[in-house]
Each structure stands twice: as C-alpha cells, then as structure tokens.
Amino acid sequence: MKHIDQQELKSYERIYRGNLVNSITGFKSANLLATRSNDGVNNVAIFSSVTHLGSNPALFSFVQRPLGHGAGHTYHNLKETGKITLNHVSKTLVERAHQSSAKYDTSISEFEELNIELLERDGFNSPFVKESPVQIAAEYVNEYHLAENNCILVICKITDVFFNEEIQAQDGWLDLGKAGTVTINGLDGYATAQVDKRLSYAQVGKKLTEL
C-alpha cells in the first residue's frame, strides 16, 4: 500500500494535491445550488460540499470558498435574499452542471448560458432546476468562518422538498439510486450508485436484518 506523509503531500503541485485530497475522503454529493440576486439574475452552481446536519430542524450546510476571486455569487445572493434551492444532479445534467463551476460574471445567468431549464414555483423566490430528480427549498440560518482555510461554513434550513413519489419507501427513505442522483469522486469524476441493501437500526445485542 502506498504511503504519503504530510511533508510529501505539501510538496505536490497544487492541482495534483487537490485531485488527491478531494478524492481520498470518499464519494460526495453533487448538488446544484440555485439563487436569485436582488437584481433578478438567476444563478446556479455545482457544489460537492453539501452535508446533512440534522433532521429536526431539517438542516444542511455547504462550504463557501474564500471570497474575492470572482466567485461566490451563490453566497452573496443567499445573504441578500435569504433564499436558496438545492437540486440533485442527474446523469442528463452532468456536463452542464460541471461547467457551472466556471467563474461567470454576476450579470450572466448560468441557467441561460448553459441551457439548464429553470423551474419557477409560486411563493418561492429562488428558482429550481427542472431536470433535477430531488429539489429542496431552503433559507439562510447562520454561518461560521473557518480560520484554518478562510472558508465559510453556511447553514441552511430546509422548508420544502419535491420529488417523485415512486422513489420513497413506506418508512420515508428515498432511494436515490432509483432517482438517478449522481455523486462526485474528487473534483471531476461523476458516478451513479445503486442501493445494494438497507439494514435495520443498529442496537447492541440485536441482530441486523435487511429492510
């Protein structure tokens, strides 16, 4: 088994090190976060840092990279309006979703530039991605500055969820394999997943069963 120590890791060229470190922690979620500026420009960008934080209240977080280098439209729009949507990436969206990570000018809507079909819903300020199999509306709650790398951990509260009923089990669980949700390996490797098995709640002294 190959061994890379901290000193060697630091010595690597930036892109090589980024590819390595971004893939060693495992598969990540692929989500398009969509917002609308106060000027009415619709923004959508791919994020692989979305993390479930809790179910009551229903929260998720995402990591905003250091600001000031032509990026951060999602973050700025969210701070302006307090609203955002989270949209799963499907196989049909992969190329366009990946391109949304480019640093477009604030006056440009990635929806229009990349031919990502926008879905408006009455009563929601931020747009949804029509092709997305799972769509979530959320609002800004809080943020924490990460002194270690100058990033921002942004906390959002889920207000509404939309998905096709056939992907939901009787106990509430969503089969994202059936939904066609795509995951990310590293920064640019996109993969689909199928659920092999579900297991019962783990308890000491009780045998696991398949659900």
N, C-alpha and C positions, 0 to 999 in steps of 0.2 A: 504494500500500500504506500502510495506517495505521501511524503511528509513535507509540508511547507511551514516554516516557523514565521514568527512575527516580523523578523528582520528581512527575510526574503520577500514576504508579502509586500512590505513597504517599498522594496526596491523595484517592483514591477512597474512597467509603463502603465499610465493611467487607465487606458481602455482595457488592457489585458486584466489588470487588477479588478476593474469594475465588473467585467464579464464573469470573473471567477467568484467574487464575493457575492454578487447578485444572484448567483445560481446555487451556492452551497447551502443556503438555508431552506431550499425546497421549493415546490411549486407555489405560486402566488395567484391571487385573484386578478382577473382582468376586468376592469370597470371603466366605463365612460362616465365622467362626471360632467354634468351639464349645468350651466348657469346663464343668466341674462344680466347684462350691465344696466345701469340706470339710463344709459343712452339707447337701450333697446337692442344692443348687439348680442346675439346668441353665441355662446362659447361652449365647446365640448372638447375634452381632452382625456386621454387614457391615463389611468393610474393603476399601479400594481401594489400600492401600499395600503389599500383599504383593509381594515381589521375590525372584526366584531368585538364590541366592548361590553355588551350586556343586553339582556332581553327585557328588563323591567327597571328603568325605562329602556326602550329599544335604542341602542346607540351604536354608531360605528365611528372609526377615526380614519384619517388619511394623513400622510406626511407631505407637507409643502416644502420643497427645496428652498435653499436660501434665495431671497428676493433680490431684485436689482440687476438681473442679467437678461432682460427681455422676456421673462416668463412670469407665471403667477397670476394669469388672468382669472383662472378658476377661483383662486383665493380672494383676489380683490373683489370680484363680483359677489362672492358669498358674503364678504364683510359688508358690502354696500347694501345688499338686499336681504340677507339672512336666509336665502333660499337656495336649494341645490337639488338635483336629481342624480341618482346613481343607477346606471344602466349596464346590465351584463353584456359582455361581448360575445357574439355568436360567430360561427365559422364564416358566415357571409360578410361579417363586418371587419374581419381581422386586418386586411391591408389598409383600409380607410382609418380604422381605429389606431393602428400603429403610426400612420402618418400624422395623426392629430397631436403627436408629441412634439412636432416641429414648432418653432417659435414664431407663430404668425403674429402680425401686427394686431393691436387691440381693435382696430376698425374692421377686421376681417372675421367673418363668421365661419368657423370650421365646418358647420353644417352645410353651408352653401359651397365653400371651397372644395370640400371632399365628397360632396354628394351623399351626405348622411341625412336620411329623411327625418325631419323633425316632427314630433307629435305634440300638439297643444292640448291641454286638458283644462276645462273650465275650473276656475278657482285656484289654479297653480301658476305662480309667477315664472318658474323656470321650465324650460322645455324638456321633453323626454325624447329618447331615441326610439323611433317607431319599430325598428328591426330587433330591438333588444328583447330577449325572452323573459327577463325579470326586470321590472322598473320600480324604483323606490323614490319617493319624495321625502326630503328631509330639510331640517333647518339648523342653522348655526347655534351651537351651545357654548363652546369655550375653546381655548387654545392654550398650548404650553410651548414656550421656547425651549428648544433642546440645545443647551450650551455646548454640548460635546461636538456638534457638527453644524450649528447655526440653522438647523431646520425648524419647522413649526409643526407640532402635532395638533391637528384640528379635530375637534369633537363635534359630531352632528347627531341630532335626534331624528329617528325615523317617524314620519307622520302618516304615510300612506304607502301601500305596497300593491303592485299589479303583476299578475302572472296568469298563465293558462291553467285552469283547474286540473287538467289531466296530469300535471307533474307533482301534485300534492297527495301525500298519503293521508290516511284517516287520522293519524296522530299529529298532523300538522307539518311534518317534514317534507321538504322539497327535494325531488330527485333532479339535481342539476345536470346529471348525465342525460336524462330524458329531455331536459330543457334545451340541451345543446350549448350550455355555457362553456366558454373556452378559458383555459388557465394559461399562465405565463411561467416559463422556465428561464430564469435570468432576466435579461432586458428585452430579448427579441425572439425567444423561442415560444411558439404558441402550440398548445396541445389540447386535445379533448379528453375527457375522462368518462368512464362508465363505472357505476357503483357495483362492486363485487359482492358485498354483503353489508347488512346492518346488524349490529349486535345490541343486546339488551343492556340496560343501565348496569354499570359495574358495581357490585357490592361484595364486601368481604364474606367469604363462606358460601356464596351463591354462584352456581354455575351459569356461565354465559349462554344465552340462546340466540339464535338468529331471528331477526324480526321479519 
